[in-house]
Amino acid sequence: MIGLLKSDKVRSLTKPPRLKFGDRIAAVSPSYGGPGRFPWRYEAGKRQLQESFGVELVEMPHTLAPPDWIAANPRARAEDIMEAFADPTIKGIVATIGGDDSIRLIPYLDLDVIRKSPKVFLGFSDTTTLHMACLAAGITSFYGPSILAGFAENGGMHDYTIAGIRKALFQTEPIGLIERNNEGWTAERLEWANPKLQAKRRKLQPPTAPRTLQGSGSATGRLIGGCAEVLEMVKGTAWWPKPSDWDGAILFYETSEDAPPPKFIKYWFRNLAAQSVLTALNGIILARADPQGDVTYQGRFEEAVLEILAEEKLGELPVLSDLDFGHTQPMITLPYGVRARIDCEDATLTVTESGVT
C-alpha cells in the first residue's frame, strides 16, 4: 500500500463555510478580461450559475472592464479580490476566466486578508496562481469551472459539472467516490465571438473511464496541483508550496489548451524531481488533456510523466490518468489540501474529506 509509506504531513488548512441557497457570490477577473470581450457569454454563465445553484452572482468594480484595461491594471484586479474576501456579505468568489498573467498579482494581494476571511474560491487554469496564494494563506480553495468556461457551457451546463459543484461546495459531507462521467467529454472549439453559437451544444466524445498507469493497491494524501504551465510561473515565488506541503500529497496535474509539447512536461517534472517533490508524493492524478486535434497527445503526455518517474526510480508510485478536471467539459471540482485516496485496482479517486464546513 504505497499510501502508507509516506507521512502525509501536509498542514491542515482552514475550510470555508459551505455555500447555501441565496448566497452572494463575487465574480472576479484576475487574469484575462473575458467578460468585457464576450459580455453575452458572461451573461449566459451568470444566468446558468444562478439558475442551477440558487445564488446571486455580483460583479466587483473591475470585473467587466475591457480586456486591455484589465491587462494594464493588475493592482485593480487584486483589489477586487481583496474586496471580495473582506466583504462579509459575500460568501464565495469565482473567477470569470483564466488567462496567462495572474502571477502579476503577487505584489498586491494581502494573504492576511484571505487568511482571516476564508470563503469558497473557485476557478481553474491560470487561476492556479491564486489557489497557491490561498494555500500559502492556509485556506482550502477549489479547482473547478469558471464563469466563461464551465458555467457558460454552450446550450447549458452539464449535469456532471453541476453534481460535482454541489458535492464540493454546498455540502459538508465528503465528496466521496468521484463517479464515472457517463455523459462524454468535449474540447470542441465553438467561437465565443459569435453569440449565435452560445445556444449550440458542443459535440461530445464517447465517455472514457480513468486508467491506472502504474502502481498497485491504494494511496492516500492531500490534493495539491493545477495547470502545468501556470505551476511553472509560480515556482520560486513566495506562493510556491513549502516542502512540507508536498510531503505525502497527491499531485493533480493538467495542461492548458496550449497543449505544451511532452518534452516540456519532462523538463518540468525533472524540476519537480530536483526539488524532491516527486519523491515526497504519495500519488499523481492526470487530467484528460485538451488534444488540440492531436489524438496522440494524451498518450505522449502520459509517457513523458512516466519516463521521469522511471528516471527517479518511482515506477511504483500510483498514477491515474484521464480524470475529468481542467481543460475539458464536463469537469469535477477538486478541493485543495483535502484528503483523497487513489485505488489502483479499480482506477478510482475518492475524496474522503470535505473541503467546506
C-alpha positions as a LaTeX table, in Angstrom:
\begin{tabular}{lrrr}
\hline
Residue & $x$ (\AA) & $y$ (\AA) & $z$ (\AA) \\
\hline
Met1 & 0.00 & 0.00 & 0.00 \\
Ile2 & 2.06 & 2.90 & $-1.32$ \\
Gly3 & $-0.02$ & 5.48 & 0.54 \\
Leu4 & 1.18 & 4.12 & 3.89 \\
Leu5 & 4.87 & 4.61 & 3.13 \\
Lys6 & 4.95 & 8.37 & 3.48 \\
Ser7 & 3.75 & 10.53 & 6.29 \\
Asp8 & 1.17 & 12.80 & 4.61 \\
Lys9 & 2.23 & 15.83 & 6.66 \\
Val10 & 0.55 & 18.49 & 4.55 \\
Arg11 & $-0.64$ & 21.10 & 7.04 \\
Ser12 & $-4.28$ & 21.34 & 7.93 \\
Leu13 & $-5.99$ & 24.17 & 6.08 \\
Thr14 & $-8.87$ & 26.33 & 7.28 \\
Lys15 & $-12.02$ & 25.35 & 5.42 \\
Pro16 & $-14.51$ & 27.98 & 4.28 \\
Pro17 & $-18.22$ & 27.75 & 5.14 \\
Arg18 & $-20.27$ & 25.85 & 2.59 \\
Leu19 & $-22.37$ & 27.76 & 0.10 \\
Lys20 & $-26.13$ & 27.96 & 0.58 \\
Phe21 & $-29.20$ & 28.95 & $-1.40$ \\
Gly22 & $-29.38$ & 32.75 & $-1.67$ \\
Asp23 & $-25.68$ & 33.41 & $-1.02$ \\
Arg24 & $-23.97$ & 36.30 & $-2.77$ \\
Ile25 & $-21.04$ & 35.15 & $-4.92$ \\
Ala26 & $-18.47$ & 37.58 & $-6.33$ \\
Ala27 & $-17.27$ & 37.29 & $-9.92$ \\
Val28 & $-13.65$ & 38.45 & $-10.35$ \\
Ser29 & $-11.42$ & 38.76 & $-13.42$ \\
Pro30 & $-7.94$ & 38.00 & $-12.05$ \\
Ser31 & $-6.27$ & 37.49 & $-15.42$ \\
Tyr32 & $-7.90$ & 37.89 & $-18.85$ \\
Gly33 & $-10.75$ & 40.38 & $-19.20$ \\
Gly34 & $-13.06$ & 37.87 & $-20.88$ \\
Pro35 & $-16.37$ & 39.35 & $-19.71$ \\
Gly36 & $-15.52$ & 42.68 & $-21.32$ \\
Arg37 & $-14.69$ & 40.93 & $-24.58$ \\
Phe38 & $-17.59$ & 38.45 & $-24.59$ \\
Pro39 & $-20.38$ & 40.02 & $-22.50$ \\
Trp40 & $-23.05$ & 37.71 & $-23.96$ \\
Arg41 & $-21.12$ & 34.66 & $-22.81$ \\
Tyr42 & $-20.57$ & 36.15 & $-19.37$ \\
Glu43 & $-24.30$ & 36.83 & $-19.05$ \\
Ala44 & $-25.06$ & 33.23 & $-20.09$ \\
Gly45 & $-22.67$ & 31.93 & $-17.43$ \\
Lys46 & $-24.13$ & 34.22 & $-14.80$ \\
Arg47 & $-27.67$ & 33.11 & $-15.62$ \\
Gln48 & $-26.80$ & 29.42 & $-15.68$ \\
Leu49 & $-24.90$ & 29.64 & $-12.39$ \\
Gln50 & $-27.74$ & 31.46 & $-10.65$ \\
Glu51 & $-30.42$ & 29.15 & $-12.00$ \\
Ser52 & $-28.52$ & 25.94 & $-11.23$ \\
Phe53 & $-27.49$ & 26.83 & $-7.66$ \\
Gly54 & $-29.90$ & 29.48 & $-6.41$ \\
Val55 & $-27.19$ & 32.02 & $-5.61$ \\
Glu56 & $-26.73$ & 35.67 & $-6.58$ \\
Leu57 & $-23.68$ & 36.48 & $-8.70$ \\
Val58 & $-22.36$ & 40.02 & $-8.22$ \\
Glu59 & $-19.60$ & 41.84 & $-10.08$ \\
Met60 & $-16.71$ & 43.59 & $-8.40$ \\
Pro61 & $-15.76$ & 47.12 & $-9.59$ \\
His62 & $-13.48$ & 45.94 & $-12.43$ \\
Thr63 & $-14.91$ & 42.52 & $-13.32$ \\
Leu64 & $-16.45$ & 43.70 & $-16.59$ \\
Ala65 & $-13.70$ & 46.13 & $-17.64$ \\
Pro66 & $-12.30$ & 45.94 & $-21.19$ \\
Pro67 & $-9.53$ & 43.36 & $-21.70$ \\
Asp68 & $-6.85$ & 45.96 & $-22.47$ \\
Trp69 & $-7.64$ & 47.84 & $-19.27$ \\
Ile70 & $-7.64$ & 44.63 & $-17.24$ \\
Ala71 & $-4.26$ & 43.67 & $-18.69$ \\
Ala72 & $-2.76$ & 47.05 & $-17.79$ \\
Asn73 & $-4.05$ & 47.12 & $-14.21$ \\
Pro74 & $-3.03$ & 44.10 & $-12.10$ \\
Arg75 & $-3.38$ & 46.15 & $-8.92$ \\
Ala76 & $-7.06$ & 46.79 & $-9.67$ \\
Arg77 & $-7.62$ & 43.08 & $-10.26$ \\
Ala78 & $-6.03$ & 42.32 & $-6.90$ \\
Glu79 & $-8.13$ & 44.99 & $-5.21$ \\
Asp80 & $-11.28$ & 43.29 & $-6.50$ \\
Ile81 & $-10.16$ & 40.01 & $-4.95$ \\
Met82 & $-9.24$ & 41.65 & $-1.66$ \\
Glu83 & $-12.56$ & 43.48 & $-1.51$ \\
Ala84 & $-14.45$ & 40.25 & $-2.19$ \\
Phe85 & $-12.62$ & 38.36 & 0.57 \\
Ala86 & $-13.08$ & 41.22 & 3.04 \\
Asp87 & $-16.80$ & 41.76 & 2.36 \\
Pro88 & $-18.79$ & 39.72 & 4.92 \\
Thr89 & $-21.88$ & 39.72 & 2.69 \\
Ile90 & $-20.00$ & 37.79 & 0.00 \\
Lys91 & $-19.83$ & 34.06 & 0.71 \\
Gly92 & $-17.89$ & 32.83 & $-2.33$ \\
Ile93 & $-15.67$ & 34.03 & $-5.16$ \\
Val94 & $-15.44$ & 32.62 & $-8.69$ \\
Ala95 & $-13.02$ & 33.56 & $-11.47$ \\
Thr96 & $-14.64$ & 34.65 & $-14.71$ \\
Ile97 & $-11.90$ & 33.02 & $-16.83$ \\
Gly98 & $-8.20$ & 32.13 & $-16.77$ \\
Gly99 & $-5.55$ & 33.79 & $-18.89$ \\
Asp100 & $-1.80$ & 34.00 & $-18.53$ \\
Asp101 & $-0.76$ & 36.68 & $-16.05$ \\
Ser102 & $-2.45$ & 36.35 & $-12.66$ \\
Ile103 & 1.12 & 35.88 & $-11.39$ \\
Arg104 & 1.38 & 39.68 & $-11.67$ \\
Leu105 & $-0.96$ & 39.99 & $-8.68$ \\
Ile106 & 1.68 & 38.76 & $-6.23$ \\
Pro107 & 2.80 & 42.25 & $-5.09$ \\
Tyr108 & $-0.78$ & 43.37 & $-4.46$ \\
Leu109 & $-2.51$ & 40.50 & $-2.63$ \\
Asp110 & $-2.63$ & 40.56 & 1.16 \\
Leu111 & $-2.62$ & 36.95 & 2.36 \\
Asp112 & $-3.67$ & 38.07 & 5.85 \\
Val113 & $-7.00$ & 39.25 & 4.43 \\
Ile114 & $-7.53$ & 35.85 & 2.80 \\
Arg115 & $-6.45$ & 34.03 & 5.95 \\
Lys116 & $-8.85$ & 35.97 & 8.18 \\
Ser117 & $-11.85$ & 35.67 & 5.84 \\
Pro118 & $-11.90$ & 32.14 & 4.41 \\
Lys119 & $-14.54$ & 31.65 & 1.77 \\
Val120 & $-15.09$ & 29.44 & $-1.25$ \\
Phe121 & $-12.75$ & 30.43 & $-4.09$ \\
Leu122 & $-13.32$ & 28.66 & $-7.42$ \\
Gly123 & $-11.55$ & 28.60 & $-10.79$ \\
Phe124 & $-9.01$ & 26.72 & $-12.89$ \\
Ser125 & $-6.21$ & 27.18 & $-15.44$ \\
Asp126 & $-4.37$ & 30.48 & $-14.76$ \\
Thr127 & $-6.31$ & 30.73 & $-11.50$ \\
Thr128 & $-3.83$ & 28.08 & $-10.27$ \\
Thr129 & $-1.71$ & 31.04 & $-9.15$ \\
Leu130 & $-4.44$ & 32.23 & $-6.79$ \\
His131 & $-5.05$ & 28.74 & $-5.48$ \\
Met132 & $-1.39$ & 28.74 & $-4.50$ \\
Ala133 & $-1.99$ & 32.09 & $-2.76$ \\
Cys134 & $-4.87$ & 30.54 & $-0.82$ \\
Leu135 & $-2.67$ & 27.58 & 0.08 \\
Ala136 & 0.04 & 29.97 & 1.29 \\
Ala137 & $-2.61$ & 31.77 & 3.33 \\
Gly138 & $-3.70$ & 28.45 & 4.84 \\
Ile139 & $-7.20$ & 28.06 & 3.40 \\
Thr140 & $-8.84$ & 25.46 & 1.19 \\
Ser141 & $-9.85$ & 26.55 & $-2.32$ \\
Phe142 & $-11.45$ & 24.71 & $-5.23$ \\
Tyr143 & $-10.16$ & 23.79 & $-8.68$ \\
Gly144 & $-13.25$ & 23.84 & $-10.87$ \\
Pro145 & $-15.21$ & 25.73 & $-13.50$ \\
Ser146 & $-15.01$ & 29.45 & $-14.23$ \\
Ile147 & $-17.87$ & 31.64 & $-15.41$ \\
Leu148 & $-16.96$ & 31.66 & $-19.11$ \\
Ala149 & $-15.51$ & 28.12 & $-19.20$ \\
Gly150 & $-17.89$ & 25.84 & $-17.35$ \\
Phe151 & $-20.85$ & 27.83 & $-16.10$ \\
Ala152 & $-21.38$ & 29.34 & $-19.56$ \\
Glu153 & $-21.17$ & 25.98 & $-21.31$ \\
Asn154 & $-22.88$ & 26.19 & $-24.70$ \\
Gly155 & $-26.50$ & 25.10 & $-24.52$ \\
Gly156 & $-26.42$ & 24.79 & $-20.72$ \\
Met157 & $-24.22$ & 23.26 & $-18.04$ \\
His158 & $-23.53$ & 19.54 & $-17.97$ \\
Asp159 & $-25.20$ & 17.56 & $-15.20$ \\
Tyr160 & $-21.83$ & 16.05 & $-14.26$ \\
Thr161 & $-20.35$ & 19.51 & $-13.64$ \\
Ile162 & $-23.38$ & 20.61 & $-11.62$ \\
Ala163 & $-23.26$ & 17.50 & $-9.43$ \\
Gly164 & $-19.55$ & 17.99 & $-8.77$ \\
Ile165 & $-20.04$ & 21.60 & $-7.66$ \\
Arg166 & $-22.91$ & 20.70 & $-5.35$ \\
Lys167 & $-20.89$ & 17.98 & $-3.66$ \\
Ala168 & $-17.75$ & 20.11 & $-3.32$ \\
Leu169 & $-19.21$ & 23.49 & $-2.34$ \\
Phe170 & $-22.73$ & 23.04 & $-0.97$ \\
Gln171 & $-22.50$ & 20.01 & 1.33 \\
Thr172 & $-20.35$ & 19.32 & 4.37 \\
Glu173 & $-20.14$ & 15.58 & 3.74 \\
Pro174 & $-17.01$ & 14.40 & 1.91 \\
Ile175 & $-17.31$ & 14.33 & $-1.88$ \\
Gly176 & $-16.64$ & 10.60 & $-1.75$ \\
Leu177 & $-16.06$ & 8.46 & $-4.82$ \\
Ile178 & $-15.61$ & 10.53 & $-7.98$ \\
Glu179 & $-18.34$ & 8.99 & $-10.06$ \\
Arg180 & $-17.67$ & 7.96 & $-13.61$ \\
Asn181 & $-18.61$ & 10.56 & $-16.23$ \\
Asn182 & $-21.16$ & 8.86 & $-18.47$ \\
Glu183 & $-22.08$ & 12.00 & $-20.46$ \\
Gly184 & $-18.96$ & 12.01 & $-22.61$ \\
Trp185 & $-16.44$ & 14.83 & $-22.95$ \\
Thr186 & $-15.65$ & 17.72 & $-25.25$ \\
Ala187 & $-12.92$ & 20.16 & $-26.14$ \\
Glu188 & $-14.62$ & 21.26 & $-29.37$ \\
Arg189 & $-14.00$ & 24.88 & $-30.36$ \\
Leu190 & $-17.12$ & 26.99 & $-30.88$ \\
Glu191 & $-16.26$ & 30.65 & $-31.40$ \\
Trp192 & $-17.20$ & 32.74 & $-28.37$ \\
Ala193 & $-17.13$ & 35.80 & $-30.62$ \\
Asn194 & $-20.31$ & 34.55 & $-32.32$ \\
Pro195 & $-23.24$ & 35.00 & $-29.89$ \\
Lys196 & $-25.43$ & 32.76 & $-32.06$ \\
Leu197 & $-23.29$ & 29.76 & $-31.11$ \\
Gln198 & $-23.96$ & 30.18 & $-27.39$ \\
Ala199 & $-27.10$ & 28.03 & $-27.60$ \\
Lys200 & $-25.41$ & 25.33 & $-29.68$ \\
Arg201 & $-24.32$ & 22.21 & $-27.79$ \\
Arg202 & $-20.73$ & 21.13 & $-28.34$ \\
Lys203 & $-20.20$ & 17.65 & $-29.74$ \\
Leu204 & $-19.42$ & 15.09 & $-27.03$ \\
Gln205 & $-16.84$ & 12.36 & $-27.48$ \\
Pro206 & $-17.68$ & 8.92 & $-26.04$ \\
Pro207 & $-17.09$ & 8.69 & $-22.28$ \\
Thr208 & $-13.89$ & 7.08 & $-21.08$ \\
Ala209 & $-13.03$ & 5.82 & $-17.61$ \\
Pro210 & $-9.90$ & 6.78 & $-15.65$ \\
Arg211 & $-6.95$ & 4.44 & $-16.11$ \\
Thr212 & $-4.17$ & 3.28 & $-13.80$ \\
Leu213 & $-0.84$ & 3.97 & $-15.49$ \\
Gln214 & 1.29 & 2.43 & $-12.76$ \\
Gly215 & 1.18 & 1.39 & $-9.11$ \\
Ser216 & $-0.88$ & $-1.06$ & $-7.09$ \\
Gly217 & $-3.06$ & $-1.05$ & $-4.01$ \\
Ser218 & $-4.18$ & 2.33 & $-2.71$ \\
Ala219 & $-2.57$ & 5.63 & $-1.79$ \\
Thr220 & $-3.86$ & 8.46 & 0.38 \\
Gly221 & $-2.79$ & 12.08 & 0.51 \\
Arg222 & $-3.94$ & 15.66 & 0.33 \\
Leu223 & $-4.66$ & 17.16 & $-3.08$ \\
Ile224 & $-2.31$ & 19.85 & $-4.44$ \\
Gly225 & $-1.78$ & 20.81 & $-8.06$ \\
Gly226 & $-3.17$ & 22.71 & $-11.01$ \\
Cys227 & $-2.29$ & 23.70 & $-14.56$ \\
Ala228 & 1.21 & 22.69 & $-15.66$ \\
Glu229 & 2.16 & 25.93 & $-17.41$ \\
Val230 & 0.94 & 28.06 & $-14.51$ \\
Leu231 & 2.72 & 25.97 & $-11.91$ \\
Glu232 & 5.89 & 26.86 & $-13.81$ \\
Met233 & 5.16 & 30.55 & $-13.29$ \\
Val234 & 4.64 & 30.07 & $-9.56$ \\
Lys235 & 7.83 & 28.06 & $-8.95$ \\
Gly236 & 10.32 & 30.00 & $-6.86$ \\
Thr237 & 7.82 & 32.62 & $-5.68$ \\
Ala238 & 6.54 & 33.19 & $-2.15$ \\
Trp239 & 3.37 & 31.32 & $-3.11$ \\
Trp240 & 5.08 & 28.07 & $-4.13$ \\
Pro241 & 4.20 & 25.31 & $-1.63$ \\
Lys242 & 6.68 & 24.58 & 1.11 \\
Pro243 & 8.48 & 21.21 & 1.06 \\
Ser244 & 6.29 & 20.05 & 3.95 \\
Asp245 & 3.18 & 20.82 & 1.90 \\
Trp246 & 4.24 & 18.21 & $-0.66$ \\
Asp247 & 5.04 & 15.56 & 1.94 \\
Gly248 & 2.64 & 12.66 & 1.32 \\
Ala249 & 0.48 & 14.71 & $-1.07$ \\
Ile250 & $-1.36$ & 13.65 & $-4.23$ \\
Leu251 & $-0.41$ & 15.87 & $-7.16$ \\
Phe252 & $-3.24$ & 16.67 & $-9.58$ \\
Tyr253 & $-1.84$ & 17.86 & $-12.90$ \\
Glu254 & $-3.28$ & 19.11 & $-16.17$ \\
Thr255 & $-2.27$ & 21.07 & $-19.25$ \\
Ser256 & $-3.98$ & 24.01 & $-20.92$ \\
Glu257 & $-5.39$ & 24.38 & $-24.41$ \\
Asp258 & $-1.85$ & 25.38 & $-25.45$ \\
Ala259 & $-1.04$ & 21.64 & $-25.33$ \\
Pro260 & 2.61 & 22.07 & $-24.31$ \\
Pro261 & 4.99 & 19.65 & $-26.05$ \\
Pro262 & 5.52 & 16.50 & $-23.98$ \\
Lys263 & 9.25 & 17.25 & $-23.86$ \\
Phe264 & 8.35 & 20.33 & $-21.81$ \\
Ile265 & 6.43 & 18.09 & $-19.41$ \\
Lys266 & 9.65 & 16.11 & $-18.97$ \\
Tyr267 & 11.61 & 19.31 & $-18.28$ \\
Trp268 & 9.06 & 20.41 & $-15.70$ \\
Phe269 & 8.87 & 17.02 & $-13.99$ \\
Arg270 & 12.66 & 16.96 & $-13.78$ \\
Asn271 & 12.41 & 20.26 & $-11.93$ \\
Leu272 & 9.90 & 18.69 & $-9.52$ \\
Ala273 & 12.36 & 15.84 & $-9.07$ \\
Ala274 & 15.20 & 18.29 & $-8.37$ \\
Gln275 & 13.04 & 19.94 & $-5.69$ \\
Ser276 & 12.38 & 16.50 & $-4.13$ \\
Val277 & 8.68 & 16.99 & $-4.81$ \\
Leu278 & 8.27 & 13.73 & $-6.75$ \\
Thr279 & 9.85 & 11.60 & $-4.05$ \\
Ala280 & 7.62 & 13.27 & $-1.45$ \\
Leu281 & 4.37 & 12.39 & $-3.22$ \\
Asn282 & 2.02 & 9.52 & $-2.42$ \\
Gly283 & 0.42 & 9.60 & $-5.87$ \\
Ile284 & $-0.40$ & 11.57 & $-9.03$ \\
Ile285 & $-3.63$ & 12.09 & $-10.95$ \\
Leu286 & $-3.53$ & 13.38 & $-14.53$ \\
Ala287 & $-6.39$ & 15.11 & $-16.30$ \\
Arg288 & $-7.74$ & 14.32 & $-19.72$ \\
Ala289 & $-5.68$ & 16.72 & $-21.81$ \\
Asp290 & $-7.15$ & 19.07 & $-24.39$ \\
Pro291 & $-5.81$ & 17.31 & $-27.51$ \\
Gln292 & $-5.99$ & 20.29 & $-29.89$ \\
Gly293 & $-6.97$ & 17.80 & $-32.60$ \\
Asp294 & $-3.98$ & 15.51 & $-31.91$ \\
Val295 & $-5.30$ & 12.10 & $-30.90$ \\
Thr296 & $-1.80$ & 11.04 & $-29.81$ \\
Tyr297 & $-1.32$ & 13.90 & $-27.33$ \\
Gln298 & $-2.76$ & 12.21 & $-24.24$ \\
Gly299 & $-0.55$ & 9.17 & $-24.70$ \\
Arg300 & 2.58 & 11.24 & $-25.27$ \\
Phe301 & 1.73 & 13.40 & $-22.23$ \\
Glu302 & 1.42 & 10.29 & $-20.07$ \\
Glu303 & 4.63 & 8.76 & $-21.47$ \\
Ala304 & 6.56 & 11.91 & $-20.57$ \\
Val305 & 5.38 & 11.73 & $-16.95$ \\
Leu306 & 6.14 & 8.01 & $-16.66$ \\
Glu307 & 9.60 & 8.47 & $-18.19$ \\
Ile308 & 10.66 & 10.91 & $-15.50$ \\
Leu309 & 9.14 & 8.79 & $-12.72$ \\
Ala310 & 11.19 & 5.86 & $-14.03$ \\
Glu311 & 14.32 & 8.04 & $-14.01$ \\
Glu312 & 13.65 & 8.75 & $-10.35$ \\
Lys313 & 13.05 & 5.06 & $-9.53$ \\
Leu314 & 9.39 & 5.83 & $-8.83$ \\
Gly315 & 7.88 & 3.13 & $-11.03$ \\
Glu316 & 5.57 & 2.00 & $-8.22$ \\
Leu317 & 4.13 & 5.44 & $-7.45$ \\
Pro318 & 0.36 & 5.27 & $-8.13$ \\
Val319 & $-0.64$ & 7.31 & $-11.17$ \\
Leu320 & $-4.19$ & 7.65 & $-12.52$ \\
Ser321 & $-4.98$ & 9.37 & $-15.81$ \\
Asp322 & $-7.94$ & 10.58 & $-17.88$ \\
Leu323 & $-9.76$ & 12.26 & $-15.00$ \\
Asp324 & $-12.32$ & 14.96 & $-15.78$ \\
Phe325 & $-10.75$ & 18.14 & $-14.41$ \\
Gly326 & $-9.13$ & 21.16 & $-16.00$ \\
His327 & $-9.46$ & 21.98 & $-19.70$ \\
Thr328 & $-12.27$ & 19.57 & $-20.51$ \\
Gln329 & $-16.04$ & 19.62 & $-20.17$ \\
Pro330 & $-17.81$ & 18.46 & $-18.14$ \\
Met331 & $-15.49$ & 18.68 & $-15.14$ \\
Ile332 & $-15.22$ & 17.73 & $-11.50$ \\
Thr333 & $-14.32$ & 20.21 & $-8.74$ \\
Leu334 & $-11.28$ & 19.33 & $-6.63$ \\
Pro335 & $-10.59$ & 20.88 & $-3.21$ \\
Tyr336 & $-7.02$ & 21.87 & $-2.31$ \\
Gly337 & $-5.37$ & 20.35 & 0.75 \\
Val338 & $-8.17$ & 17.86 & 1.30 \\
Arg339 & $-7.51$ & 14.17 & 1.82 \\
Ala340 & $-8.20$ & 11.79 & $-1.06$ \\
Arg341 & $-7.48$ & 8.17 & $-1.96$ \\
Ile342 & $-6.28$ & 6.61 & $-5.19$ \\
Asp343 & $-7.35$ & 2.99 & $-5.72$ \\
Cys344 & $-5.19$ & 1.45 & $-8.40$ \\
Glu345 & $-7.10$ & $-1.78$ & $-8.87$ \\
Asp346 & $-10.32$ & $-0.09$ & $-9.99$ \\
Ala347 & $-8.70$ & 3.17 & $-11.16$ \\
Thr348 & $-10.78$ & 5.44 & $-8.93$ \\
Leu349 & $-10.31$ & 8.59 & $-6.90$ \\
Thr350 & $-12.24$ & 9.09 & $-3.65$ \\
Val351 & $-12.21$ & 12.42 & $-1.81$ \\
Thr352 & $-12.52$ & 11.30 & 1.79 \\
Glu353 & $-12.65$ & 14.69 & 3.50 \\
Ser354 & $-14.92$ & 17.69 & 2.97 \\
Gly355 & $-13.47$ & 20.96 & 1.72 \\
Val356 & $-16.08$ & 23.13 & 3.48 \\
Thr357 & $-17.54$ & 23.48 & 6.96 \\
\hline
\end{tabular}
